[in-house]
Every structure is written in C-alpha cells, then in structure tokens.
Amino acid sequence: MIDSKSCTGVALISAALAADMGAQHITISSPDTDVLVLLVHHYSAFHAVEVFFLTGHEGKHSSLTRFIPVHLLHKEPQQSSIIIMLSVYCLSGCDTVISFRGHGKSECGSLDSLRAEKAEKKVAAKRLPPTENSLHLHVLRTALMMM
C-alpha cells in the first residue's frame, strides 16, 4: 500500500513503478480526491490487474474508510469522459484552484456583466468576481498544470 499524505506525484510514480516490477494489486491511500482523479485519468499507465484507492478515516463509533476500485471506475465512463475529466477537475475543483475573491465554482455566465452588476450595488472591490481576462489567465494556468 502506498500512502500519499506527503506527495501525490511520488505516490503515483511509486505505484507505476511497482506495477512495472510485477505488482498486480496496488492500493494508494489518501484523503485527497485529487489522487482519485489522477488515478482514473492515468490508469492506463498502470500495468496492474487491480488498482484501489483507500480513502476516509476512522470515526469514533464506526469506520468511514472505503476502498474505491479504480480499475472498475476506469471501465465505467466512456473514454471521452476520462479524457476531459482531468481538465474539468483542474478548472473547478483541484487543490491548486482557489476561488476568485470569493466567487468560485457555482457562478457562471458573463463575468464582466456580473462584476458590473455587483459594482453597482457597491460591493467591496475585493468581493467582486474576476474579469473575463483573469478567468482566461486561470484557464492558461490550468492548461500548464496538465502538461
């Protein structure tokens, strides 16, 4: 079992190396959903029969841990879903994504018009949503992360 509390990249590389050396059953433990998304996305690089993701924690009265079979998740969605999953996750939910001054995942539409509407209501400048240009730069940063 590989524990990825310290570094996700090291855990994934270690798992891939273990599979290359003949490990047929791999379990990666992490409380972080980023690891699960990366495992599903890069599953084809693992040459193991089964890859599991162990997540959760022990509760006071019950266990909240669970094993998620990545090898089965990889088979479920269509291949097109797997291809876009990483980019969607990088844009919307991975740990390196921060909200734009309090405006995050739930607000859509024209950012410039939303910004103007909130500015007319005298919303503090630091609470305004991002401009279209700052969103564009965020998308470029996300694309760089995926390279």
JOSUL-V683077 format. One record per residue. RES is the residue in one letter. SS is DSSP state (A for helix, B for strand, O for the rest). NEAR is the number of other ideal C-beta (glycine too) atoms within 8 Angstrom. Layout:
{{RES;SS;NEAR} {RES;SS;NEAR}}
//
This chain:
{{M;O;6} {I;B;11} {D;B;9} {S;O;14} {K;O;5} {S;O;5} {C;O;6} {T;A;11} {G;A;6} {V;A;9} {A;A;14} {L;A;14} {I;A;8} {S;A;9} {A;A;14} {A;A;11} {L;A;8} {A;A;11} {A;A;14} {D;A;7} {M;O;6} {G;O;5} {A;O;8} {Q;O;7} {H;B;8} {I;B;13} {T;B;11} {I;B;17} {S;B;10} {S;O;14} {P;O;6} {D;O;10} {T;A;7} {D;A;10} {V;A;14} {L;A;13} {V;A;12} {L;A;11} {L;A;13} {V;A;12} {H;A;9} {H;O;10} {Y;A;12} {S;A;5} {A;A;6} {F;O;11} {H;O;5} {A;O;13} {V;O;5} {E;B;9} {V;B;15} {F;B;12} {F;B;14} {L;B;13} {T;B;12} {G;O;8} {H;O;6} {E;B;5} {G;O;7} {K;O;3} {H;O;3} {S;O;5} {S;B;6} {L;O;8} {T;O;9} {R;B;7} {F;B;8} {I;B;10} {P;B;9} {V;A;13} {H;A;11} {L;A;7} {L;A;11} {H;A;10} {K;A;5} {E;A;5} {P;O;7} {Q;O;5} {Q;A;6} {S;A;6} {S;A;8} {I;A;11} {I;A;6} {I;A;8} {M;A;12} {L;A;10} {S;A;10} {V;A;8} {Y;A;11} {C;A;12} {L;A;9} {S;A;8} {G;O;6} {C;O;10} {D;O;5} {T;O;6} {V;O;11} {I;O;4} {S;O;8} {F;B;11} {R;O;9} {G;O;7} {H;B;9} {G;O;7} {K;O;6} {S;O;4} {E;O;8} {C;O;3} {G;O;6} {S;O;6} {L;A;11} {D;A;8} {S;A;8} {L;A;11} {R;A;12} {A;A;8} {E;A;8} {K;A;11} {A;A;9} {E;A;6} {K;O;6} {K;O;4} {V;O;8} {A;O;5} {A;A;5} {K;A;6} {R;A;8} {L;O;12} {P;O;10} {P;O;12} {T;O;8} {E;A;9} {N;A;6} {S;A;9} {L;A;11} {H;A;8} {L;A;8} {H;A;12} {V;A;9} {L;A;8} {R;A;8} {T;A;12} {A;A;9} {L;A;7} {M;A;9} {M;O;8} {M;O;4}}
//
